[in-house]
Amino acid sequence: MGKRKAKFNSLSTPGQRQDLSNYLVELAFLRTNHGIKLPQHFWRQTRYKFRYTREIRGCRKFIKNYGEAAVLFVASNNYITTWTDYAKLEVLLQKFDERLTRIRNPKDTTSVTGETYFKGEDLRQIKKPKLNKGLFEKLKEIKNGI
């Protein structure tokens, strides 16, 4: 793999140019430091060296899997303090990918058919039982001509 392009200015060392992964790791260090300035070339100091290399590996893993644009977007819009918290970052990057696929795919334009409803009798109302007519009721009906 070739040398990475230095596109960004260092946040701690003026005049120093660096690639995206170094920039994002330095941004995470500043966030964990609550905005307090870091010493120049802090990644060379033994105090920061181990954590810095671990963070670089984690950041480059995400850049390789998701691309520079997605990782930069997630880092700039969310409060990320470490690149080694893989679960949180995977979720954020997957949400970003889903958002991009929703934007790229055209909306569904198929026609929608209306729902059909079955209209039967209302079973909630109480029905009075029909009583059988007795002998005298039948004779009254015959007499009245019904």
C-alpha positions in Angstrom: 0.0 0.0 0.0 1.3 3.5 -0.8 2.0 6.4 1.4 -1.1 8.1 2.8 -1.9 11.6 1.6 -1.5 14.3 4.2 -4.8 16.3 3.8 -5.4 17.7 7.3 -3.5 20.1 9.5 -2.6 18.8 12.9 -4.7 20.0 15.8 -1.8 20.0 18.3 1.3 20.7 16.2 1.1 23.8 14.0 2.4 23.3 10.4 2.2 19.5 10.7 0.1 17.8 7.9 -1.4 14.4 8.5 -3.7 11.9 6.9 -7.4 11.3 8.0 -6.8 8.5 10.5 -4.2 10.6 12.4 -6.5 13.6 12.3 -9.4 11.7 13.7 -7.4 10.0 16.4 -6.0 13.4 17.4 -9.6 14.8 17.5 -10.6 11.9 19.8 -7.6 12.7 22.1 -8.7 16.3 22.3 -12.2 15.3 23.2 -11.1 13.0 26.0 -8.8 15.8 27.2 -11.9 18.1 27.3 -10.3 20.6 24.9 -7.1 21.1 26.9 -4.2 21.4 24.4 -2.0 18.4 23.9 1.8 18.8 23.7 3.4 19.1 20.2 4.2 15.7 18.7 2.4 14.1 21.7 2.2 10.7 19.8 5.9 10.3 20.3 5.8 10.6 24.1 5.7 7.3 26.1 2.6 8.6 28.0 0.5 8.6 24.8 2.4 6.3 22.4 0.7 2.9 23.2 -2.9 4.3 23.2 -2.2 6.4 20.1 -1.0 3.4 18.1 -4.0 1.3 19.3 -6.4 4.1 18.3 -4.7 4.4 14.9 -5.2 0.7 14.2 -8.9 0.9 15.2 -9.5 4.1 13.1 -7.8 2.6 10.0 -9.9 -0.5 10.3 -13.1 1.5 10.1 -11.8 3.6 7.2 -10.9 0.4 5.3 -14.4 -1.1 5.9 -16.6 2.0 5.5 -14.6 4.6 3.6 -13.2 8.0 4.5 -16.4 10.0 3.9 -18.5 7.8 6.3 -16.0 7.7 9.1 -15.3 11.5 8.8 -19.1 12.2 8.9 -19.6 10.0 12.0 -16.6 11.5 13.8 -17.6 15.1 13.1 -21.3 14.7 14.0 -21.0 12.5 17.1 -19.1 12.8 20.3 -16.5 10.0 19.7 -13.8 9.8 22.3 -12.2 6.5 21.3 -11.8 4.4 18.1 -11.4 1.2 20.0 -15.1 1.1 21.1 -16.0 -1.1 18.1 -19.6 -1.8 19.1 -20.7 1.8 19.3 -18.9 2.8 16.1 -20.2 -0.2 14.1 -23.7 0.9 15.0 -23.1 4.5 14.0 -21.5 3.5 10.8 -24.2 1.0 9.9 -26.8 3.7 10.5 -24.9 6.0 8.2 -24.7 3.3 5.5 -28.5 2.6 5.8 -29.1 6.3 5.5 -27.1 6.5 2.3 -28.9 3.5 0.7 -32.3 5.1 1.6 -31.2 8.3 -0.1 -29.8 6.5 -3.2 -32.7 4.1 -3.8 -35.8 5.7 -5.5 -39.0 5.8 -3.6 -41.6 3.1 -4.2 -44.1 4.4 -6.7 -46.3 1.3 -7.0 -50.0 1.9 -6.7 -51.7 1.2 -3.5 -55.0 -0.8 -3.5 -57.6 0.1 -0.9 -58.3 -2.3 1.9 -61.6 -4.3 1.7 -63.7 -4.7 4.7 -66.2 -7.5 5.4 -69.4 -5.9 6.6 -71.4 -8.6 8.5 -73.9 -8.4 11.2 -72.9 -6.8 14.5 -72.3 -9.7 16.9 -72.0 -7.4 19.9 -75.8 -6.7 20.1 -77.9 -9.0 22.2 -80.5 -10.9 20.3 -83.8 -11.8 21.9 -84.6 -15.5 21.6 -87.6 -16.2 19.4 -90.3 -18.0 21.3 -92.4 -20.6 19.7 -96.0 -19.6 19.3 -98.5 -21.4 21.4 -101.8 -22.9 20.3 -103.9 -19.9 21.3 -101.6 -17.4 19.5 -101.8 -19.4 16.3 -105.6 -19.5 16.5 -105.7 -15.7 17.0 -103.6 -15.3 13.8 -105.9 -17.6 11.9 -109.0 -15.7 13.2 -107.6 -12.3 12.3 -106.5 -13.5 8.9 -102.9 -12.9 9.2 
